[in-house]
Amino acid sequence: MSKLAGARLEEMADIRSTRKKKIVFLCSSIATAFLTYGSVLHYLEGNWGLSLLIGVCALACLTISYLIKVRGHHQYADLLLTGVLMFDGLLLLLYSDAPSGRLLWLYPIVAAIILINEFKVGLLFSVTYSLIIFFDLTFLESVPTASEMTERRFMFTLVAICFVCHTFSYYYSKVVNYIQTLYREGIEELAYLDQLTGLANRWSFETWARAKLEELDQTQNNTVTALVFLDIDNFKHINDNYGHDVGDRVLKHFATRLKNNIRNKDRKTDKHDYSIARFAGDEFVLMLYDVRSKKDLDNILDRIVNLFNKGYQTEDNINELTMSVGAAIYGQDAKDLSELTRCADKAMYAAKHTGKNQYAYYEHCSNAEELRHQRHSLVGGMGNVTSLQRDASL
């Protein structure tokens, strides 16, 4: 589901590019047909120079269509097509023998320039092109206006067409941006967050954690980074005796307490990260980074273990809720996320198998057959360090 949602998010992010690709391909295909017709027509009339120039424009439009449809290249297709259309418009404006006819062809050219570009780019090109046309009609007088197509009427119509096209382009851009924002917010919740607890899911946590570890490797500070696994003790008993609805409420309450008591914002950016996640079932995972010392890490783990030291009061009378916590230190216990996860998971199961309601560290020993765990009990505060043999069930 996460991969599918991520793919849909990427698809929505490309909606503007997809729209531009289709519009540019359609306009370039239509332009190819009309320019080819115009080139042949001028050739038959003996105007070979103009026929050649228009034929080159037709070939350029055909090339753009080919690159978009066959090769999939469309990064600068809108700008290339804009240049071809503007050049062809100037040819029609300066070198044609039918004044009224050539002026009429400038309308679809200007409209296409607006629609194939982003709003601001289209506005810049259309205003520039309209000023060139106005300057030519007013000062150069290269186009003698016919009685039924005066300069004033032509410019008024051109401005009206530009206004309509720009209004459409502007509001289309606003709508697309709004839809993208809504979709991005909704799909982020689906793709990156656990639907029950609102915490990060396993996929988003692992993606974020790998990037975070790479960032920490580059900074090389003296702080402590630890991966922590948490598991609610006897959660199956809660589900069996009180029902899955109660179990879901316990998970949601646990997630809320965890978010409210553990920092989940990056100190540099002050933005929420994915450092707290629901890993699977009643298992949770979090990454503690930029911790000043091992003693501070102990205090954080103590606070986590004691989240429910007063019980969990509900109408179902669940008065005892404890957890087992395992921690693995990055750099000391493992050098990558997958190994760090394995170590924290083993430490958590060691804490669970040696009494529950406590946390344990994973530490490598010179003897590969032996793990040493520090155990801390809720009742007794800081417990004694106990040496454990590797359990085959872990």
C-alpha positions in Angstrom: 0.0 0.0 0.0 2.8 2.4 0.8 4.5 1.8 -2.5 1.3 2.2 -4.4 0.5 5.4 -2.5 4.0 6.7 -3.1 3.5 6.1 -6.8 0.2 7.9 -6.9 1.8 10.9 -5.1 4.5 11.0 -7.7 1.9 10.8 -10.4 0.0 13.7 -9.0 3.2 15.8 -8.6 3.7 15.4 -12.4 0.1 16.4 -13.3 1.3 19.8 -14.6 4.0 18.3 -16.7 1.6 15.7 -18.1 -0.9 18.4 -19.1 1.8 20.5 -20.7 3.1 17.5 -22.6 -0.4 16.8 -24.1 -1.1 20.4 -25.0 2.3 20.9 -26.6 1.9 17.7 -28.6 -1.6 18.7 -29.8 -0.5 22.2 -30.8 2.7 21.0 -32.5 0.7 18.4 -34.5 -1.9 21.0 -35.6 0.8 23.5 -36.4 2.6 20.9 -38.5 -0.5 20.3 -40.6 -1.3 24.0 -41.2 2.3 25.0 -41.8 2.8 22.2 -44.3 -0.3 23.3 -46.1 0.9 26.9 -46.1 4.3 25.9 -47.4 2.9 23.9 -50.3 0.5 26.7 -51.1 3.2 29.4 -51.3 5.4 27.0 -53.4 2.6 26.6 -55.9 2.2 30.4 -56.0 5.9 30.7 -56.8 6.9 32.3 -53.5 9.7 29.9 -52.9 11.6 31.8 -50.2 8.6 32.1 -48.0 7.6 28.5 -48.8 11.0 27.3 -47.6 10.9 29.3 -44.4 7.4 28.0 -43.5 8.5 24.5 -44.5 11.3 24.7 -42.0 8.8 25.8 -39.3 6.6 22.8 -40.2 9.6 20.5 -39.9 10.5 21.9 -36.5 6.9 21.3 -35.3 7.0 17.8 -36.6 10.3 17.2 -34.8 8.8 18.5 -31.5 5.8 16.1 -32.0 8.2 13.2 -32.6 10.3 13.9 -29.6 7.3 14.1 -27.3 5.4 11.1 -28.6 8.2 8.7 -29.5 11.2 9.7 -27.3 9.2 11.2 -24.4 11.4 14.3 -24.4 9.3 17.4 -23.5 11.4 19.4 -21.1 11.9 22.4 -23.4 9.2 21.5 -26.0 7.0 24.4 -24.9 9.7 27.0 -25.4 10.8 25.5 -28.7 7.2 25.5 -30.0 6.7 29.0 -28.8 9.8 30.2 -30.7 8.6 28.4 -33.9 5.1 29.9 -33.6 6.4 33.5 -33.0 8.7 33.2 -35.9 6.0 31.9 -38.2 3.7 34.8 -37.0 6.3 37.3 -38.0 6.6 35.7 -41.4 2.8 36.0 -41.9 2.9 39.6 -40.6 5.7 40.7 -42.9 5.8 38.6 -46.0 2.3 37.6 -47.0 0.2 39.1 -49.8 -3.2 38.8 -48.1 -3.3 41.3 -45.2 -6.7 40.4 -43.7 -6.0 36.7 -43.9 -2.6 36.9 -42.4 -3.8 39.0 -39.4 -6.5 36.4 -38.6 -3.9 33.7 -38.4 -2.2 35.7 -35.6 -5.1 34.9 -33.2 -4.6 31.2 -32.9 -0.8 31.7 -32.7 -1.1 34.0 -29.7 -3.7 31.7 -28.1 -1.4 28.7 -28.5 1.6 30.6 -27.1 -0.5 31.4 -23.9 -1.9 27.9 -23.4 1.2 25.8 -24.0 3.2 27.8 -21.3 2.9 28.3 -17.6 0.9 31.4 -16.7 3.7 33.8 -16.1 5.8 32.6 -19.0 2.8 32.8 -21.3 2.0 36.3 -20.1 5.5 37.5 -20.8 5.5 36.0 -24.3 2.1 37.1 -25.3 2.6 40.7 -24.1 5.9 40.9 -25.9 4.5 39.5 -29.1 1.4 41.8 -29.0 3.7 44.8 -28.6 5.7 43.7 -31.6 2.5 43.4 -33.7 1.3 46.8 -32.4 4.6 48.4 -33.2 4.6 46.9 -36.7 1.0 48.0 -37.5 1.5 51.5 -36.1 4.9 52.5 -37.1 6.3 50.2 -39.8 3.0 49.9 -41.6 4.2 46.7 -43.3 0.6 45.5 -43.3 -1.9 47.7 -45.1 -5.2 47.1 -43.3 -8.3 46.2 -45.2 -11.5 48.2 -44.6 -13.2 45.3 -42.7 -10.1 44.7 -40.5 -8.9 48.0 -39.0 -6.0 48.3 -36.7 -8.2 49.3 -33.8 -10.6 46.4 -34.2 -7.7 44.0 -34.7 -5.9 45.1 -31.6 -9.1 45.1 -29.5 -9.9 41.6 -30.6 -6.3 40.5 -29.9 -6.4 41.9 -26.4 -9.8 40.2 -25.8 -8.4 36.8 -26.9 -5.3 37.3 -24.7 -7.5 38.2 -21.7 -9.7 35.2 -22.1 -6.8 32.8 -22.6 -4.8 34.3 -19.6 -7.9 34.1 -17.4 -8.3 30.4 -18.2 -4.6 29.8 -17.7 -4.5 31.6 -14.4 -7.4 29.8 -12.8 -6.4 26.5 -14.2 -3.0 26.9 -12.6 -4.7 27.9 -9.3 -7.0 24.8 -9.4 -4.2 22.5 -10.2 -2.1 23.8 -7.3 -5.1 23.5 -5.0 -5.8 19.9 -6.0 -2.1 19.0 -5.7 -2.0 20.4 -2.2 -5.1 18.5 -1.1 -4.0 15.3 -2.7 -0.5 15.6 -1.3 -1.9 16.1 2.2 -4.2 13.1 1.8 -1.8 10.8 0.2 0.9 11.7 2.7 -1.4 10.4 5.4 -2.1 7.3 3.5 1.5 6.6 2.3 3.6 7.7 5.3 1.4 7.5 8.4 -0.2 4.6 10.3 -3.9 4.9 9.9 -4.7 3.8 13.5 -2.2 5.7 15.6 -1.2 8.6 13.3 2.5 7.8 13.8 4.8 7.1 10.9 4.5 3.7 9.4 7.4 1.3 8.9 8.2 2.3 5.3 8.3 6.0 6.0 10.4 5.5 9.2 13.0 3.4 7.5 13.2 5.8 4.6 13.7 8.7 7.0 16.0 6.9 9.3 18.5 5.9 6.5 18.7 9.5 5.4 19.1 10.7 9.0 21.9 8.2 9.7 23.8 9.4 6.6 23.4 13.0 7.7 24.7 12.1 11.2 27.7 10.3 9.6 28.6 13.5 7.8 28.3 15.8 10.9 30.4 13.5 13.1 29.4 15.1 16.4 29.8 13.5 19.9 26.1 12.9 20.5 24.5 9.6 21.0 22.1 8.0 18.5 20.0 5.0 19.5 17.3 2.9 17.9 14.6 1.9 20.4 12.1 -0.9 20.1 9.0 -0.9 22.3 6.5 -3.7 22.8 3.4 -3.6 25.0 3.5 -6.5 27.5 0.6 -9.0 27.3 -1.1 -7.1 24.6 -2.6 -10.4 23.2 -4.2 -10.8 26.6 -5.9 -7.4 26.3 -7.2 -8.3 22.8 -8.5 -11.7 24.0 -10.2 -10.4 27.2 -11.4 -7.0 26.2 -11.8 -7.2 22.5 -9.9 -5.7 19.5 -11.7 -2.3 19.9 -10.2 -1.9 23.3 -6.9 -3.0 22.0 -7.0 -0.4 19.3 -7.8 2.3 21.8 -4.8 1.2 23.9 -2.6 1.5 20.8 -3.9 4.9 20.0 -3.5 6.1 23.6 0.0 4.7 23.8 0.9 6.5 20.5 -0.4 9.7 21.9 1.5 9.4 25.1 4.6 8.6 23.2 4.3 11.6 20.9 3.7 13.9 23.8 6.6 12.8 25.8 9.3 12.2 23.2 10.8 14.9 20.9 9.7 14.3 17.3 10.9 17.6 15.8 14.2 18.3 14.1 16.0 21.0 16.2 17.6 22.5 13.1 14.4 22.9 11.0 11.7 22.7 13.8 9.7 20.4 11.5 8.1 17.1 12.5 10.1 14.1 11.4 9.3 10.4 11.2 11.4 9.4 14.2 8.4 7.7 16.0 6.7 4.9 14.2 4.4 1.9 14.6 6.5 -1.0 13.4 4.0 -3.8 13.4 1.1 -4.8 15.7 1.9 -3.7 19.2 5.5 -3.0 18.4 6.8 0.6 18.1 10.1 2.0 17.1 11.8 5.3 17.6 15.1 6.8 16.8 16.7 9.1 19.4 19.4 11.3 17.9 21.4 14.3 19.1 21.3 12.9 22.7 24.0 14.5 24.7 25.2 11.5 26.7 24.5 7.9 27.7 23.1 9.2 30.9 20.6 11.4 29.1 19.6 8.3 27.0 19.0 6.4 30.3 16.7 9.2 31.5 14.7 9.1 28.2 14.3 5.3 28.4 13.3 5.6 32.0 10.6 8.1 31.1 9.3 5.8 28.3 9.1 2.8 30.6 7.2 4.9 33.2 4.6 6.2 30.8 2.0 4.0 32.4 3.3 3.6 35.9 -0.1 4.7 37.2 -1.9 2.2 35.1 -4.3 2.7 32.2 -7.7 3.7 33.5 -10.6 3.0 31.2 -14.2 1.8 31.6 -12.8 -1.7 30.9 -10.7 -1.5 34.1 -7.3 -2.1 32.4 -5.3 -1.0 35.4 -1.9 -2.5 34.5 -0.1 -1.6 31.3 3.6 -2.2 31.0 6.1 -2.4 28.2 9.4 -3.9 27.3 12.0 -1.7 25.6 15.2 -2.5 23.8 17.8 0.0 22.7 20.8 -0.3 20.3 23.4 2.4 19.9 24.4 3.5 16.5 28.1 3.1 15.8 28.7 0.9 18.9 26.2 -1.9 18.2 25.7 -1.6 14.5 26.8 0.6 11.5 23.6 0.4 9.4 19.9 0.6 9.9 19.0 -3.0 9.3 21.6 -4.3 11.7 20.7 -1.6 14.2 17.0 -2.7 14.0 18.0 -6.4 14.6 20.0 -5.4 17.6 17.3 -3.3 19.1 14.7 -6.0 18.5 16.9 -8.6 20.3 17.4 -6.2 23.2 13.7 -5.7 23.5 13.0 -9.5 23.5 15.7 -9.9 26.1 14.0 -7.3 28.3 10.7 -9.2 27.8 12.1 -12.6 28.6 13.8 -11.5 31.7 10.9 -10.0 33.5 9.2 -7.4 31.3 8.4 -3.9 32.4 12.0 -2.8 31.8 14.4 -1.7 29.2 17.7 -3.4 28.0 20.7 -2.3 26.0 22.2 -4.5 23.3 26.0 -4.7 23.6 28.5 -6.8 21.6 30.9 -8.8 23.7 34.2 -10.4 22.7 32.4 -13.7 23.0 30.0 -14.1 20.1 27.9 -16.5 22.1 27.1 -14.0 24.9 25.0 -10.8 25.1 25.2 -8.4 28.0 22.1 -6.5 28.9 21.5 -3.8 31.5 18.1 -4.3 33.1 16.1 -1.6 34.9 12.9 -2.4 36.7 10.0 -0.1 37.3 9.6 -1.2 40.9 13.2 -1.0 41.9 14.2 2.0 39.7 17.6 1.3 38.3 18.2 -2.5 38.2 21.4 -4.5 38.3 23.4 -5.2 35.2 22.8 -8.9 34.4 24.8 -11.1 32.0 22.5 -13.2 29.8 23.2 -16.2 27.6 22.0 -15.9 24.0 18.5 -17.3 23.9 17.9 -19.6 20.9 14.3 -18.3 20.7 15.5 -14.8 20.0 
